[in-house]
Amino acid sequence: MKQYDVTIGIPIYNSVSCIQTSLMSALAQSYPSIEFLLVDDGCDDGTVDVVSYIIAEHSRRDDIHIISHQKNLGVSASRNQIIEEAKGEYLYFMDSDDTIEENTIELLIQNIRQYDAEMVFGSYEKVDMSGHRVVYQYPSLQFFGDDELASFAYRKYAGIQASACNYIVKTELLRSHHLRFIDTSYWEDFVFTFDLVTVVSRAVLLPNITYHYICRCNSLSHYQERIGISKDEVMQSVKANRHLVKTSYMLCDKVYFPNRCYVVAMTNFYVACAILKRRNAITPFFSNQEIKSIMCHPASWRQICSFRQARLKNMFIYMIGKLPSSLCVATIWLMGRVKKLI
């Protein structure tokens, strides 16, 4: 069985309008030893026909492997299967509507070898549907000790990328720690990466822009243009955050625990603000009690009192979640207005 240095894993579902551009950017990589592992997650719009045509004509066709699902199982199931089936020593995820630079894999693998790292992040840009671009650029940093990467990631809200794309990671690291994507339709990649950084001891951040992330209006964070929103859809994001609350309990002895708690609690706050902003468009309606329940803090009051980092911030966000439901929602609304989130 042929082995590869890197597997590029791409879940594919009904991406006929963009799959050619995305797949061709992957196949254009300058680095030679790459497996291209595609998961057809029940496509029924002609996407697979486009992929088949590209494979038949491409010089790297022998390195392209396809796993087919008879029905749509979701992106989490597809990515988990990629983790199980990848033949590369390192794994790199990308989405089927995004693109990468020609030297992305070469640059990442060069740094992972140079620093004997387990994980290397590239910087990236987000492009919305109007063409507006925002660059997210990391400083040039190396982390060579336990908990250093996690401490950096949790130092502030959005301290590390929310996507599972645009970093290369040792495949065996994921398998040995049983790291998998949770079964939810939204924010599964945020949860995965947020927990992944806790098991990485050697990592590198690069300022090079290697990934182009195309923002589409199909998630909680991009629903502003939509007329109607399903409550079940919103609850997928709530489910993801509750998973982070649960996994935080196991990290209470870590130096970064106070900052992680605050980031998780603030993520819950931003979800609550998003619900209040479009509350009348969400059906069924969110009650005040349900919104209050979102404000679940990962730490107890006693733990927070013992924090040496972020103590007051955690106290404040914890107390909001303990207010009577109507007062809790009013406080979230007021804070959201001040932060221009509502």
C-alpha positions as CSV (number, residue, x, y, z in Angstrom):
1,M,0.0,0.0,0.0
2,K,1.4,3.3,-1.1
3,Q,2.2,5.8,1.7
4,Y,2.3,9.5,1.5
5,D,3.8,12.4,3.4
6,V,0.5,14.3,3.4
7,T,-3.2,13.6,2.9
8,I,-5.4,16.4,1.7
9,G,-8.9,15.5,2.9
10,I,-11.8,17.1,1.2
11,P,-15.5,16.4,2.2
12,I,-17.7,17.1,-0.8
13,Y,-21.4,17.6,-0.8
14,N,-23.3,19.3,-3.7
15,S,-20.5,21.7,-4.6
16,V,-21.0,21.6,-8.4
17,S,-20.5,25.4,-8.8
18,C,-17.1,25.5,-7.0
19,I,-15.6,22.1,-6.8
20,Q,-13.5,22.5,-10.0
21,T,-11.7,25.6,-8.7
22,S,-11.2,24.1,-5.3
23,L,-10.0,20.7,-6.4
24,M,-7.7,22.2,-9.0
25,S,-6.0,24.4,-6.4
26,A,-5.3,21.3,-4.4
27,L,-4.0,19.3,-7.3
28,A,-1.7,22.2,-8.3
29,Q,0.4,21.8,-5.2
30,S,4.1,21.9,-5.8
31,Y,4.8,19.2,-3.1
32,P,4.9,15.8,-4.7
33,S,4.0,13.2,-2.0
34,I,0.3,14.0,-1.5
35,E,-2.8,11.8,-1.3
36,F,-6.0,13.5,-2.3
37,L,-8.8,11.8,-0.2
38,L,-12.2,13.0,-1.3
39,V,-15.4,11.9,0.4
40,D,-18.6,12.1,-1.7
41,D,-21.1,12.6,1.0
42,G,-24.2,11.7,-1.1
43,C,-23.9,14.4,-3.8
44,D,-26.9,14.5,-6.2
45,D,-26.2,17.7,-8.1
46,G,-23.5,16.7,-10.6
47,T,-20.5,17.4,-8.4
48,V,-19.2,13.9,-8.8
49,D,-19.4,14.1,-12.6
50,V,-17.1,17.2,-12.4
51,V,-14.7,15.4,-10.1
52,S,-14.6,12.3,-12.3
53,Y,-13.8,14.4,-15.4
54,I,-11.0,16.2,-13.5
55,I,-9.5,12.9,-12.3
56,A,-9.6,11.3,-15.7
57,E,-7.6,14.1,-17.3
58,H,-5.1,14.9,-14.5
59,S,-1.5,13.7,-14.1
60,R,-2.1,13.0,-10.3
61,R,-5.1,10.8,-10.9
62,D,-3.4,7.8,-9.3
63,D,-3.1,9.7,-6.0
64,I,-6.7,10.7,-5.9
65,H,-8.9,8.4,-3.8
66,I,-12.7,8.7,-3.4
67,I,-14.9,7.4,-0.6
68,S,-18.6,7.4,-1.5
69,H,-21.6,7.6,0.9
70,Q,-24.9,6.4,-0.3
71,K,-26.6,9.2,1.5
72,N,-25.6,12.5,3.1
73,L,-24.1,11.8,6.6
74,G,-22.7,15.3,7.3
75,V,-19.3,16.9,7.3
76,S,-18.3,15.5,10.7
77,A,-18.8,11.9,9.5
78,S,-16.9,12.6,6.3
79,R,-13.9,14.2,8.1
80,N,-13.9,11.4,10.7
81,Q,-13.7,8.9,7.9
82,I,-10.8,10.8,6.4
83,I,-8.9,10.6,9.8
84,E,-9.5,6.8,9.7
85,E,-8.5,6.2,6.1
86,A,-5.7,8.7,5.4
87,K,-2.5,7.2,4.2
88,G,-0.5,10.4,4.8
89,E,1.9,10.9,7.8
90,Y,0.3,14.3,8.1
91,L,-3.3,15.5,7.4
92,Y,-4.6,18.7,5.9
93,F,-8.3,19.4,5.7
94,M,-9.8,21.8,3.2
95,D,-13.4,22.6,2.2
96,S,-14.8,22.0,-1.3
97,D,-15.6,25.6,-1.9
98,D,-12.2,27.1,-0.8
99,T,-8.8,27.4,-2.4
100,I,-5.2,27.1,-1.4
101,E,-2.0,28.6,-2.7
102,E,0.2,26.4,-4.9
103,N,3.0,26.2,-2.3
104,T,0.7,25.6,0.7
105,I,1.7,22.0,1.5
106,E,5.3,22.6,0.6
107,L,5.6,25.5,3.0
108,L,3.7,23.7,5.8
109,I,5.7,20.4,5.5
110,Q,9.0,22.3,5.3
111,N,8.2,23.9,8.7
112,I,6.9,20.8,10.3
113,R,10.2,19.0,9.4
114,Q,12.4,21.9,10.3
115,Y,11.0,22.3,13.8
116,D,10.1,18.6,14.3
117,A,6.6,19.9,15.0
118,E,3.3,18.1,15.4
119,M,1.2,20.9,13.9
120,V,1.8,24.0,11.6
121,F,-0.8,26.7,11.0
122,G,-0.8,29.0,7.9
123,S,-2.5,32.4,7.9
124,Y,-5.6,32.9,5.8
125,E,-8.1,35.3,4.3
126,K,-11.9,35.3,4.4
127,V,-13.7,36.4,1.3
128,D,-17.5,37.1,1.5
129,M,-20.0,36.8,-1.3
130,S,-19.5,40.5,-2.3
131,G,-15.7,40.0,-2.7
132,H,-14.7,41.8,0.5
133,R,-11.5,40.3,1.9
134,V,-10.3,40.2,5.5
135,V,-6.8,38.8,6.2
136,Y,-6.2,36.8,9.4
137,Q,-2.4,36.8,9.8
138,Y,-0.5,35.0,12.6
139,P,2.8,36.3,13.9
140,S,5.8,34.0,13.2
141,L,5.8,31.9,16.4
142,Q,7.0,28.5,17.5
143,F,5.8,26.6,20.6
144,F,8.0,23.8,22.0
145,G,6.4,22.9,25.4
146,D,3.3,21.3,26.8
147,D,0.4,23.7,27.0
148,E,2.2,26.6,25.2
149,L,0.0,26.4,22.1
150,A,-3.2,26.1,24.1
151,S,-2.2,29.0,26.3
152,F,-1.7,31.1,23.2
153,A,-4.9,29.9,21.6
154,Y,-7.0,30.8,24.7
155,R,-5.3,34.1,25.5
156,K,-8.2,36.1,24.0
157,Y,-11.4,35.4,22.2
158,A,-10.7,34.2,18.6
159,G,-7.0,33.8,19.5
160,I,-6.9,30.8,17.1
161,Q,-8.8,30.0,13.9
162,A,-12.2,28.5,14.2
163,S,-11.8,26.3,11.1
164,A,-10.3,22.8,10.9
165,C,-8.7,23.9,7.6
166,N,-5.3,25.4,6.8
167,Y,-3.2,23.5,9.3
168,I,-1.2,20.4,8.9
169,V,-1.2,17.9,11.8
170,K,0.3,14.5,12.5
171,T,-2.3,11.9,11.6
172,E,-1.2,9.6,14.4
173,L,-1.7,12.4,17.0
174,L,-5.4,12.5,16.1
175,R,-5.7,8.8,16.2
176,S,-3.8,8.2,19.4
177,H,-5.9,10.8,21.3
178,H,-9.1,9.7,19.7
179,L,-9.8,13.2,18.4
180,R,-12.9,13.2,16.2
181,F,-15.5,15.7,15.0
182,I,-18.6,15.8,17.0
183,D,-22.0,15.0,15.4
184,T,-23.4,18.5,14.8
185,S,-24.1,20.5,11.6
186,Y,-22.4,23.8,12.8
187,W,-19.2,24.7,14.5
188,E,-17.9,21.1,14.6
189,D,-14.6,22.4,13.2
190,F,-14.3,25.1,15.9
191,V,-14.8,22.4,18.6
192,F,-12.3,20.1,17.0
193,T,-9.5,22.6,16.7
194,F,-10.3,24.1,20.1
195,D,-9.7,20.7,21.8
196,L,-6.9,19.7,19.4
197,V,-4.6,22.4,20.7
198,T,-4.6,20.9,24.2
199,V,-2.7,17.8,23.1
200,V,-0.1,19.5,20.8
201,S,3.3,20.1,22.4
202,R,5.3,21.3,19.3
203,A,3.6,23.8,16.9
204,V,4.5,26.5,14.5
205,L,2.4,29.6,13.3
206,L,3.2,31.2,10.0
207,P,2.4,34.6,8.7
208,N,2.1,33.4,5.1
209,I,-1.4,33.5,3.6
210,T,-2.0,29.9,2.4
211,Y,-5.8,29.5,2.4
212,H,-8.7,31.4,0.9
213,Y,-11.9,30.8,2.9
214,I,-15.1,31.6,1.1
215,C,-17.9,32.7,3.5
216,R,-21.3,31.6,2.5
217,C,-24.7,32.3,4.1
218,N,-25.4,28.9,5.6
219,S,-24.4,29.1,9.2
220,L,-25.5,30.8,12.4
221,S,-22.7,33.4,12.0
222,H,-23.9,34.3,8.5
223,Y,-27.7,34.2,8.7
224,Q,-28.3,37.9,8.7
225,E,-29.5,37.9,5.1
226,R,-32.0,35.1,5.6
227,I,-35.7,35.6,6.3
228,G,-36.5,32.5,8.3
229,I,-34.2,30.5,10.6
230,S,-34.9,27.1,12.1
231,K,-34.5,26.8,15.9
232,D,-33.0,23.4,15.4
233,E,-30.3,25.0,13.3
234,V,-29.4,27.4,16.0
235,M,-29.4,24.6,18.6
236,Q,-26.6,22.9,16.6
237,S,-24.3,25.8,17.6
238,V,-25.5,25.6,21.2
239,K,-24.8,21.8,21.1
240,A,-21.2,22.5,20.0
241,N,-20.6,25.0,22.8
242,R,-22.0,22.7,25.4
243,H,-19.5,20.1,24.2
244,L,-16.7,22.6,24.9
245,V,-18.1,23.3,28.4
246,K,-18.0,19.5,29.0
247,T,-14.5,19.0,27.8
248,S,-13.3,22.0,29.8
249,Y,-14.1,20.2,33.0
250,M,-11.2,17.8,32.3
251,L,-8.7,20.6,32.0
252,C,-9.2,22.3,35.3
253,D,-5.6,21.7,36.4
254,K,-4.1,23.3,33.3
255,V,-2.6,26.8,33.5
256,Y,-4.7,27.9,30.6
257,F,-8.0,26.8,32.2
258,P,-9.2,30.2,33.3
259,N,-8.7,31.7,29.9
260,R,-10.3,28.7,28.1
261,C,-13.3,29.1,30.4
262,Y,-13.7,32.7,29.5
263,V,-13.4,32.1,25.8
264,V,-16.0,29.3,26.0
265,A,-18.3,31.5,28.2
266,M,-18.0,34.4,25.7
267,T,-18.8,32.1,22.8
268,N,-22.0,31.3,24.6
269,F,-22.6,35.0,25.0
270,Y,-22.1,35.7,21.3
271,V,-24.5,32.9,20.4
272,A,-27.1,34.4,22.8
273,C,-26.6,37.8,21.1
274,A,-27.0,36.3,17.7
275,I,-30.3,34.8,18.8
276,L,-31.5,38.1,20.2
277,K,-30.6,39.9,17.1
278,R,-32.8,37.7,14.9
279,R,-35.1,36.4,17.6
280,N,-38.3,37.1,15.6
281,A,-37.0,35.3,12.6
282,I,-36.3,32.1,14.5
283,T,-39.0,29.5,14.8
284,P,-40.1,28.1,17.2
285,F,-39.5,31.2,19.4
286,F,-36.6,31.2,22.0
287,S,-37.9,31.9,25.5
288,N,-35.9,33.9,28.0
289,Q,-35.3,30.8,30.0
290,E,-33.8,29.0,27.0
291,I,-31.5,31.9,26.2
292,K,-30.4,32.0,29.8
293,S,-29.6,28.3,29.7
294,I,-27.1,29.0,26.9
295,M,-25.0,31.0,29.4
296,C,-23.5,27.9,31.0
297,H,-20.1,28.5,32.5
298,P,-17.4,25.8,32.4
299,A,-16.2,26.6,36.0
300,S,-17.8,26.7,39.4
301,W,-17.9,29.9,41.4
302,R,-15.3,28.4,43.8
303,Q,-13.0,27.6,40.9
304,I,-13.3,31.1,39.5
305,C,-12.5,32.7,42.8
306,S,-9.2,30.7,42.8
307,F,-8.2,31.9,39.3
308,R,-5.0,33.8,38.9
309,Q,-5.9,34.8,35.3
310,A,-9.1,36.3,34.0
311,R,-10.8,36.1,37.4
312,L,-13.0,39.2,37.2
313,K,-14.0,38.6,33.6
314,N,-15.1,35.1,34.4
315,M,-16.9,36.3,37.5
316,F,-18.8,38.8,35.5
317,I,-19.9,36.4,32.7
318,Y,-20.7,33.7,35.3
319,M,-23.0,36.1,37.2
320,I,-24.9,37.0,34.1
321,G,-25.9,33.4,33.7
322,K,-27.2,33.2,37.3
323,L,-29.5,36.2,37.0
324,P,-33.3,35.6,36.7
325,S,-34.1,34.8,33.1
326,S,-35.7,38.2,32.1
327,L,-32.9,40.1,33.7
328,C,-30.2,37.8,32.2
329,V,-31.6,38.4,28.7
330,A,-31.9,42.1,29.3
331,T,-28.3,42.2,30.4
332,I,-27.1,40.2,27.3
333,W,-29.1,42.5,25.1
334,L,-27.6,45.7,26.6
335,M,-24.1,44.3,26.4
336,G,-24.7,43.2,22.8
337,R,-25.8,46.7,22.0
338,V,-22.7,48.2,23.5
339,K,-20.5,45.8,21.6
340,K,-22.6,46.5,18.4
341,L,-23.6,42.9,18.1
342,I,-27.3,43.6,18.2
